[in-house]
C-alpha cells in the first residue's frame, strides 16, 4: 500500500511539472507573438 501511494505522489508531481512547463511554454510563445507585431 505504501508503494502505491508513493507512486501516486510521483505521478502527480510529474503531471504538475509537465503542466507548469506547458503553461510557461505557452506564455513564452505569446510573448514572442506580441513582440513580432
DRENVOKOL-219858 format. One record per residue: residue in one letter; x, y, z of N, C-alpha, C, O in turn. Coordinates in nm, 4 decimals, always signed. Layout:
<sites>
residuo a; n_u X; n_v Y; n_w Z; ca_u X; ca_v Y; ca_w Z; c_u X; c_v Y; c_w Z; o_u X; o_v Y; o_w Z
...
</sites>
This chain:
<sites>
residuo x; n_u +0.0837; n_v -0.1209; n_w +0.0000; ca_u +0.0000; ca_v +0.0000; ca_w +0.0000; c_u +0.0870; c_v +0.1257; c_w +0.0000; o_u +0.0573; o_v +0.2234; o_w -0.0688
residuo x; n_u +0.1943; n_v +0.1214; n_w +0.0778; ca_u +0.2819; ca_v +0.2394; ca_w +0.0841; c_u +0.3432; c_v +0.2653; c_w -0.0530; o_u +0.3537; o_v +0.3799; o_w -0.0966
residuo x; n_u +0.3836; n_v +0.1572; n_w -0.1208; ca_u +0.4441; ca_v +0.1721; ca_w -0.2537; c_u +0.3469; c_v +0.2387; c_w -0.3509; o_u +0.3860; o_v +0.3224; o_w -0.4322
residuo x; n_u +0.2187; n_v +0.1998; n_w -0.3408; ca_u +0.1186; ca_v +0.2567; ca_w -0.4311; c_u +0.1030; c_v +0.4064; c_w -0.4076; o_u +0.0988; o_v +0.4843; o_w -0.5028
residuo x; n_u +0.0943; n_v +0.4468; n_w -0.2813; ca_u +0.0762; ca_v +0.5888; ca_w -0.2514; c_u +0.1977; c_v +0.6691; c_w -0.2965; o_u +0.1835; o_v +0.7809; o_w -0.3460
residuo x; n_u +0.3172; n_v +0.6126; n_w -0.2796; ca_u +0.4384; ca_v +0.6825; ca_w -0.3226; c_u +0.4369; c_v +0.6999; c_w -0.4744; o_u +0.4723; o_v +0.8057; o_w -0.5264
residuo x; n_u +0.3954; n_v +0.5940; n_w -0.5445; ca_u +0.3899; ca_v +0.6024; ca_w -0.6908; c_u +0.2896; c_v +0.7085; c_w -0.7336; o_u +0.3148; o_v +0.7837; o_w -0.8278
residuo x; n_u +0.1762; n_v +0.7150; n_w -0.6647; ca_u +0.0741; ca_v +0.8152; ca_w -0.6979; c_u +0.1310; c_v +0.9553; c_w -0.6805; o_u +0.1104; o_v +1.0425; o_w -0.7649
residuo x; n_u +0.2025; n_v +0.9763; n_w -0.5707; ca_u +0.2616; ca_v +1.1084; ca_w -0.5449; c_u +0.3603; c_v +1.1429; c_w -0.6554; o_u +0.3634; o_v +1.2563; o_w -0.7031
residuo x; n_u +0.4409; n_v +1.0456; n_w -0.6962; ca_u +0.5398; ca_v +1.0699; ca_w -0.8014; c_u +0.4700; c_v +1.1052; c_w -0.9326; o_u +0.5115; o_v +1.1982; o_w -1.0018
residuo x; n_u +0.3644; n_v +1.0316; n_w -0.9672; ca_u +0.2900; ca_v +1.0594; ca_w -1.0903; c_u +0.2283; c_v +1.1980; c_w -1.0845; o_u +0.2330; o_v +1.2734; o_w -1.1817
residuo x; n_u +0.1703; n_v +1.2311; n_w -0.9697; ca_u +0.1056; ca_v +1.3616; ca_w -0.9525; c_u +0.2083; c_v +1.4732; c_w -0.9694; o_u +0.1823; o_v +1.5746; o_w -1.0342
residuo x; n_u +0.3262; n_v +1.4518; n_w -0.9092; ca_u +0.4308; ca_v +1.5539; ca_w -0.9171; c_u +0.4754; c_v +1.5718; c_w -1.0622; o_u +0.4922; o_v +1.6846; o_w -1.1084
residuo x; n_u +0.4947; n_v +1.4605; n_w -1.1346; ca_u +0.5371; ca_v +1.4678; ca_w -1.2746; c_u +0.4325; c_v +1.5413; c_w -1.3582; o_u +0.4669; o_v +1.6227; o_w -1.4439
residuo x; n_u +0.3055; n_v +1.5126; n_w -1.3331; ca_u +0.1993; ca_v +1.5794; ca_w -1.4090; c_u +0.2004; c_v +1.7284; c_w -1.3804; o_u +0.1813; o_v +1.8094; o_w -1.4712
residuo x; n_u +0.2227; n_v +1.7654; n_w -1.2541; ca_u +0.2266; ca_v +1.9073; ca_w -1.2186; c_u +0.3418; c_v +1.9760; c_w -1.2892; o_u +0.3263; o_v +2.0868; o_w -1.3405
residuo x; n_u +0.4577; n_v +1.9109; n_w -1.2924; ca_u +0.5755; ca_v +1.9684; ca_w -1.3582; c_u +0.5477; c_v +1.9867; c_w -1.5067; o_u +0.5774; o_v +2.0920; o_w -1.5632
residuo x; n_u +0.4909; n_v +1.8846; n_w -1.5699; ca_u +0.4585; ca_v +1.8939; ca_w -1.7128; c_u +0.3591; c_v +2.0068; c_w -1.7375; o_u +0.3704; o_v +2.0806; o_w -1.8353
residuo x; n_u +0.2617; n_v +2.0193; n_w -1.6477; ca_u +0.1595; ca_v +2.1235; ca_w -1.6604; c_u +0.2241; c_v +2.2616; c_w -1.6524; o_u +0.1932; o_v +2.3499; o_w -1.7324
residuo x; n_u +0.3152; n_v +2.2801; n_w -1.5543; ca_u +0.3823; ca_v +2.4093; ca_w -1.5385; c_u +0.4684; c_v +2.4404; c_w -1.6593; o_u +0.4722; o_v +2.5544; o_w -1.7054
residuo x; n_u +0.5379; n_v +2.3393; n_w -1.7111; ca_u +0.6230; ca_v +2.3596; ca_w -1.8290; c_u +0.5360; c_v +2.4013; c_w -1.9474; o_u +0.5738; o_v +2.4890; o_w -2.0250
residuo x; n_u +0.4194; n_v +2.3381; n_w -1.9608; ca_u +0.3276; ca_v +2.3719; ca_w -2.0705; c_u +0.2834; c_v +2.5172; c_w -2.0590; o_u +0.2839; o_v +2.5905; o_w -2.1579
residuo x; n_u +0.2452; n_v +2.5591; n_w -1.9388; ca_u +0.1999; ca_v +2.6971; ca_w -1.9178; c_u +0.3128; c_v +2.7942; c_w -1.9504; o_u +0.2909; o_v +2.8945; o_w -2.0184
residuo x; n_u +0.4330; n_v +2.7651; n_w -1.9024; ca_u +0.5478; ca_v +2.8518; ca_w -1.9292; c_u +0.5757; c_v +2.8610; c_w -2.0777; o_u +0.6058; o_v +2.9686; o_w -2.1294
residuo x; n_u +0.5658; n_v +2.7480; n_w -2.1466; ca_u +0.5912; ca_v +2.7448; ca_w -2.2912; c_u +0.4884; c_v +2.8297; c_w -2.3652; o_u +0.5229; o_v +2.9042; o_w -2.4569
residuo x; n_u +0.3609; n_v +2.8180; n_w -2.3246; ca_u +0.2546; ca_v +2.8950; ca_w -2.3882; c_u +0.2753; c_v +3.0442; c_w -2.3655; o_u +0.2569; o_v +3.1240; o_w -2.4575
residuo x; n_u +0.3130; n_v +3.0823; n_w -2.2445; ca_u +0.3351; ca_v +3.2236; ca_w -2.2136; c_u +0.4507; c_v +3.2771; c_w -2.2963; o_u +0.4454; o_v +3.3899; o_w -2.3453
residuo x; n_u +0.5566; n_v +3.1954; n_w -2.3123; ca_u +0.6722; ca_v +3.2373; ca_w -2.3907; c_u +0.6305; c_v +3.2596; c_w -2.5358; o_u +0.6714; o_v +3.3574; o_w -2.5983
residuo x; n_u +0.5491; n_v +3.1687; n_w -2.5891; ca_u +0.5016; ca_v +3.1816; ca_w -2.7272; c_u +0.4186; c_v +3.3085; c_w -2.7435; o_u +0.4305; o_v +3.3783; o_w -2.8442
residuo x; n_u +0.3344; n_v +3.3383; n_w -2.6444; ca_u +0.2505; ca_v +3.4584; ca_w -2.6518; c_u +0.3374; c_v +3.5828; c_w -2.6530; o_u +0.3099; o_v +3.6772; o_w -2.7270
residuo x; n_u +0.4425; n_v +3.5836; n_w -2.5713; ca_u +0.5331; ca_v +3.6984; ca_w -2.5677; c_u +0.6012; c_v +3.7159; c_w -2.7023; o_u +0.6139; o_v +3.8277; o_w -2.7522
residuo x; n_u +0.6452; n_v +3.6048; n_w -2.7610; ca_u +0.7122; ca_v +3.6111; ca_w -2.8913; c_u +0.6160; c_v +3.6645; c_w -2.9972; o_u +0.6543; o_v +3.7458; o_w -3.0814
residuo x; n_u +0.4909; n_v +3.6184; n_w -2.9926; ca_u +0.3920; ca_v +3.6622; ca_w -3.0917; c_u +0.3640; c_v +3.8113; c_w -3.0773; o_u +0.3549; o_v +3.8822; o_w -3.1775
residuo x; n_u +0.3503; n_v +3.8595; n_w -2.9547; ca_u +0.3204; ca_v +4.0014; ca_w -2.9342; c_u +0.4404; c_v +4.0862; c_w -2.9742; o_u +0.4231; o_v +4.1981; o_w -3.0226
residuo x; n_u +0.5610; n_v +4.0355; n_w -2.9549; ca_u +0.6808; ca_v +4.1104; ca_w -2.9936; c_u +0.6887; c_v +4.1243; c_w -3.1452; o_u +0.7327; o_v +4.2268; o_w -3.1972
residuo x; n_u +0.6456; n_v +4.0200; n_w -3.2150; ca_u +0.6533; ca_v +4.0200; ca_w -3.3609; c_u +0.5639; c_v +4.1294; c_w -3.4203; o_u +0.5975; o_v +4.1886; o_w -3.5229
residuo x; n_u +0.4515; n_v +4.1555; n_w -3.3561; ca_u +0.3570; ca_v +4.2556; ca_w -3.4086; c_u +0.4031; c_v +4.3947; c_w -3.3807; o_u +0.3357; o_v +4.4907; o_w -3.4178
</sites>
